[in-house]
Amino acid sequence: MSSVLKSAQALKPLFDRVLVQRLKPATKTASGLYIPEKNQEKLNQATVIAIGPGMTNTTTGEVIPVSVAAGDKVLLPSFGGNPVKVGEEEYLLFTDKEILAKIEE
């Protein structure tokens, strides 16, 4: 199956969905030893790539915006998200309420 997606910028999340990319784990120790891939820990931190416009409040019709913006660093739950592969890169789609926290630097 050939992918139509050429880049992550071609993805525009709908409603309150957030497209993120997990931060890459360290591949070697401080002393320079390489860590085997199976021993690398999966980080629960990610960078927001794109966001949807938000959800519409059913009673007032108002759009409730997403609480994060593209470029933000966020904390993700250990499990969940819908994986999206673009070329060799792996991304995840979460709803706004599934994101645990925004990381301020």
Contact map, one row per residue, 1 for C-alpha under 8 A:
111000000000000000000000000000000000000000000000000000000000000000000000000000000000000000000000000000000
111100000000000000000000000000000000000000000000000000000000000000000000000000000000000000000000000000000
111111000000000000000000000000000000000000000000000000000000000000000000000000000000011000000000000000000
011111000000000000000000000000000000000000000000000000000000000000000000000000000000000000000000000000000
001111110110000000000000000000000000000000000000000000000000000000000000000000000000011000000000000000000
001111110100000000000000000000000000000000000000000000000000000000000000000000000000011000000000000000000
000011111110000000000000000000000000000000000000000000000000000000000000000000000000011000000000000000000
000011111110000000000000000000000000000000000000100000000000000000000000000000000000010000000000000000000
000000111111000000000000000000000000000000000000110000000000000000000000000000000000000000000000000000000
000011111111000000000000000000000000000000000000000000000000000000000000000000000000000000000000000000000
000010111111100000000000000000000000000000000000010000000000000000000000000000000000000000000000000000000
000000001111110000000000000000000000000000000000011100000000000000000000000000000000000000000000000000000
000000000011111111100000000000000000000000000000011100000000000000000000000000000000000000000000000000000
000000000001111110000000000000000000000000000000001111000000000000000000000000000000000000000000000000000
000000000000111110000000000000000000000000000000000111100000000000000000000000000000000000000000000000000
000000000000111111000000000000000000000000000000001111100000000011000000000000000000000000000011000000000
000000000000111111100000000000000000000000000000001101000000000001000000000000000000000000001111000000000
000000000000100111110000000000000000000000000001111100000000000000000000000000000000000000001111000000000
000000000000100011111000000000000000000000000001111000000000000000000000000000000000000000111100000000000
000000000000000001111100000000000000000000000111110000000000000000000000000000000000000000111100000000000
000000000000000000111110000000000000000000000111100000000000000000000000000000000000000001110000000000000
000000000000000000011111000000000000000000111110000000000000000000000000000000000000000000110000000000000
000000000000000000001111100000000000000000111110000000000000000000000000000000000000000000000000000000000
000000000000000000000111110000000000000000100000000000000000000000000000000000000000000000000000000000000
000000000000000000000011111000000000000111100000000000000000000000000000000000000000000000000000000000000
000000000000000000000001111110000010000100000000000000000000000000000000000000000000000000000000000000000
000000000000000000000000111110000111100100000000000000000000000000000000000000000000000000000000000000000
000000000000000000000000011111111110000000000000000000000000000000000000000000000000000000000000000000000
000000000000000000000000011111111110000000000000000000000000000000000000000000000000000000000000000000000
000000000000000000000000000111111000000000000000000000000000000000000000000000000000000000000000000000000
000000000000000000000000000111111000000000000000000000000000000000000000000000000000000000000000000000000
000000000000000000000000000111111100000000000000000000000000000000000000000000000000000000000000000000000
000000000000000000000000000111111110000000000000000000000000000000000000000000000000000000000000000000000
000000000000000000000000001110011111000000000000000000000000000000000000000000000000000000000000000000000
000000000000000000000000011110001111101100000000000000000000000000000000000000000000000000000000000000000
000000000000000000000000001000000111111100000000000000000000000000000000000000000000000000000000000000000
000000000000000000000000001000000011111100000000000000000000000000000000000000000000000000000000000000000
000000000000000000000000000000000001111100000000000000000000000000000000000000000000000000000000000000000
000000000000000000000000000000000011111110000000000000000000000000000000000000000000000000000000000000000
000000000000000000000000111000000011111111000000000000000000000000000000000000000000000000000000000000000
000000000000000000000000100000000000001111100000000000000000000000000000000000000000000000000000000000000
000000000000000000000000100000000000000111110000000000000000000000000000000000000000000000000000000000000
000000000000000000000111100000000000000011111100000000000000000000000000000000000000000000000000000000000
000000000000000000000110000000000000000001111100000000000000000000000000001111000000000000000000000000000
000000000000000000000110000000000000000000111110000000000000000000000000111100000000000000000000000000000
000000000000000000011110000000000000000000111111000000000000000000000000111100000000000000000000000000000
000000000000000000011110000000000000000000001111100000000000000000000111110000000000000000000000000000000
000000000000000001111000000000000000000000000111111000000000000000011111110000000000000000000000000000000
000000011000000001111000000000000000000000000011111000000000000000000110000000000000000000000000000000000
000000001011100001110000000000000000000000000001111100000000000000001100000000000000000000000000000000000
000000000001110111100000000000000000000000000001111110000000000001011100000000000000000000000000000000000
000000000001111111000000000000000000000000000000011111000000000001000000000000000000000000000000000000000
000000000000011100000000000000000000000000000000001111100000001011000000000000000000000000000000000000000
000000000000011110000000000000000000000000000000000111110000001111000000000000000000000000000000000000000
000000000000001100000000000000000000000000000000000011111000001111000000000000000000000000000000000000000
000000000000000000000000000000000000000000000000000001111100111100000000000000000000000000000000000000000
000000000000000000000000000000000000000000000000000000111111111100000000000000000000000000000000000000000
000000000000000000000000000000000000000000000000000000011111110000000000000000000000000000000000000000000
000000000000000000000000000000000000000000000000000000001111100000000000000000000000000000000000000000000
000000000000000000000000000000000000000000000000000000001111110000000000000000000000000000000000000000000
000000000000000000000000000000000000000000000000000000011111111000000000000000000000000000000000000000000
000000000000000000000000000000000000000000000000000000011101111100000000000000000000000000000000000000000
000000000000000000000000000000000000000000000000000011111000111110000000000000000000000000000000000000000
000000000000000000000000000000000000000000000000000001111000011111000000000000000000000000000000000000000
000000000000000100000000000000000000000000000000000011100000001111100000000000000000000000000000000000000
000000000000000110000000000000000000000000000000001111100000000111111000000000000000000000000001000000000
000000000000000000000000000000000000000000000000000000000000000011111000000000000000000000000001000000000
000000000000000000000000000000000000000000000001001000000000000001111101000000000000000000000001000001000
000000000000000000000000000000000000000000000001011000000000000001111111000000000000000000000000000000000
000000000000000000000000000000000000000000000011111000000000000000011111000000000000000000000000000000000
000000000000000000000000000000000000000000000011100000000000000000001111100000000000000000000000000000000
000000000000000000000000000000000000000000000011000000000000000000011111110000000000000000000000000001100
000000000000000000000000000000000000000000001111000000000000000000000011111000000000000000000000000001110
000000000000000000000000000000000000000000001111000000000000000000000001111100000000000000000000001111100
000000000000000000000000000000000000000000011100000000000000000000000000111110000000000000000000001111100
000000000000000000000000000000000000000000011100000000000000000000000000011111000000000000000000011110000
000000000000000000000000000000000000000000010000000000000000000000000000001111110000000000000000011100000
000000000000000000000000000000000000000000010000000000000000000000000000000111110000000000000000000000000
000000000000000000000000000000000000000000000000000000000000000000000000000011111000000000000000000000000
000000000000000000000000000000000000000000000000000000000000000000000000000011111100000000000100000000000
000000000000000000000000000000000000000000000000000000000000000000000000000000111110000000011100000000000
000000000000000000000000000000000000000000000000000000000000000000000000000000011111000000011100000000000
000000000000000000000000000000000000000000000000000000000000000000000000000000001111100001111000000000000
000000000000000000000000000000000000000000000000000000000000000000000000000000000111110001111000000000000
000000000000000000000000000000000000000000000000000000000000000000000000000000000011111111100000000000000
001011110000000000000000000000000000000000000000000000000000000000000000000000000001111111100000000000000
001011100000000000000000000000000000000000000000000000000000000000000000000000000000111110000000000000000
000000000000000000000000000000000000000000000000000000000000000000000000000000000000111111000000000000000
000000000000000000000000000000000000000000000000000000000000000000000000000000000000111111100000000000000
000000000000000000001000000000000000000000000000000000000000000000000000000000000011110111110000000000000
000000000000000000111100000000000000000000000000000000000000000000000000000000000011110011111000000000000
000000000000000000111100000000000000000000000000000000000000000000000000000000001111000001111100000000000
000000000000000011110000000000000000000000000000000000000000000000000000000000001111000000111110000000000
000000000000000011110000000000000000000000000000000000000000000000000000000000011100000000011111011000000
000000000000000111000000000000000000000000000000000000000000000000000000000000000000000000001111111000000
000000000000000111000000000000000000000000000000000000000000000001110000000000000000000000000111111000000
000000000000000000000000000000000000000000000000000000000000000000000000000000000000000000000011111100000
000000000000000000000000000000000000000000000000000000000000000000000000000110000000000000000111111100000
000000000000000000000000000000000000000000000000000000000000000000000000011110000000000000000111111111000
000000000000000000000000000000000000000000000000000000000000000000000000011110000000000000000000111111000
000000000000000000000000000000000000000000000000000000000000000000000000011100000000000000000000001111100
000000000000000000000000000000000000000000000000000000000000000000010001111000000000000000000000001111110
000000000000000000000000000000000000000000000000000000000000000000000001111000000000000000000000000011111
000000000000000000000000000000000000000000000000000000000000000000000000100000000000000000000000000001111
000000000000000000000000000000000000000000000000000000000000000000000000000000000000000000000000000000111
